[in-house]
C-alpha cells in the first residue's frame, strides 16, 4: 500500500458480537473504511455452564477467517484481535484463543482485563470529547464497564457482570429480577456517588439501540446516534417507555434495531439503576468506545492532543476550499459583528469561517444543499449536533439557501431562536466577504466592517474599492437590514 493509504484494523470479539473495523490513515478523527459486525452470542449461557456458547464458537471460526482475509487484503497494519468479558471469563477461553491463532496466523490476539477494557473505552469517549468530565458506562454482552473520566484521562474504573446477555441469563428473562440484580451490583461500586450531577456517557451496542429507538420515536431530525444528548428527565422517560413498551411497538418504528430489541429492556433497566445513583446532568450517547480507544492508543497517539472539530474542519477545508488560509482573516473580519459572544460561540464562528468555502467546487445550483448536507452528515467524532446545526445553517445562508427552506429544518429544530439569528448573521456576513474578496486574503485585508451609531459601515481600501460593485452593496444592505441597521460604504 502507498504511504498515504496506511491502514490499521481491529477485531473486537465481544460477548454478543464480533466486529472488524479497518481505519484509514493516521488522523485525529478515526476514519473507518470497512466496518462489519456478526452476532455470535458467545456469552449466552456462560454463567450457568462456564463455557462459551458452542454455536457461537463454531460461527466465530468462519467469521474470523473472513475477517483475516479482508484485513490482510486491505493492507492493514497494525492488525489485532481483542477479546473481552466472555472469553476472559470462560473456562474454555484459552482453547478458543489457541484456535483463533491457528485460523489467523501472525495476528496479535489479546484477551483484555477489565481495567484494559475500561481504558480503551475511556480513550474512545475522550477521542470525541476531550473535555469530558463525568461517568462513562460501556455495556456489552458480558460486562458493564464504569469509568470516571476527567482532565483527558480516566481515574476510577470497574467492570461488572451487567452485560445484557449475562443479565438476561441471570434474571431468567425477567426485567424485574434484572433490576434487582443491577441495583445490587451497582451498590457495590463505592465511588459512584461521587459522580452525582455530572454527565453520563453511554457506550455499547445495547445503549446505542436505545438511542435509535428514541430518535425514531421522537422524530428527531438527525439519524445520528453519536453525541445524541438527552436531559435527565428525557432519559428517564425514555427508559420507562422502553421497559414498558410491547415489542411489536418497538418493531414498528422506522429503522428499528431488530437484532437488539430483546436486549433493549435490559439495557434500559441497567441505565435506570445507574441514573438513580448518579442523577446525571445530561446523558450523551457515543459510538466511540473500545475500538476507537485502541486506534488512538496504538495508531494515532501522535495526534491525540488535537481538537477533533478543528482537525476535521481544517481537513475538509484543505480538500474542498479554494484558499484554506483565508479562514483566519475571516475570523478577524467578522468579529466586530459579534462583540458579546462567549468562548463557545467564538469557537463555532471560527469553525464556520474555516468551512465557509467547502462548496466552491460543487455545481452552482446545488452548492447550498450539498454544503449543508456535508456538514450535517459528515463523519466527525467531535461534532455535537448543535454545532453541526449552527455551522450547517451558517453555510447554507452563505450559499443563499432561503431561510424558510425545508432543507434547513433540522437546524431550526436544534437551535434556539438566538442561535438561528447568529448563524444567519454570520452566513450573510460571509456572503458579503466572499463578494468582496473572491476567496483571496489580500482583498479581504483591504477592507473592514464595523457597527457605528446604528449603522453597519463597510470601509474600503484602494483595491477593495475597485472590487466593490452593486453586488457588494446589495449584500451589505441585506446584512444591515437583518441587524436592524442602515448600510454605509466608505473609502479609507
SULJO-V153545 format. One record per helix or strand of 3 or more residues. SS is the DSSP state (~ for helix, > for strand). FROM is the first residue (numbers start at 0). TO is the last residue. Records with the same first field share a line. If there is no record, write none. Layout:
SS: FROM-TO ; FROM-TO
This chain:
~: 2-4 ; 45-48 ; 53-72 ; 84-88 ; 92-102 ; 113-127 ; 163-170 ; 174-186 ; 191-194 ; 204-217 ; 231-243 ; 246-250 ; 257-277 ; 289-297 ; 300-302 ; 307-319 ; 325-336 ; 342-353 ; 366-376 ; 384-397 ; 405-413 ; 416-436 ; 440-443 ; 461-466 ; 469-481
>: 6-12 ; 16-23 ; 31-38 ; 75-82 ; 107-110 ; 133-138 ; 143-149 ; 152-159 ; 198-202 ; 228-230 ; 281-284 ; 446-451 ; 454-459 ; 485-490
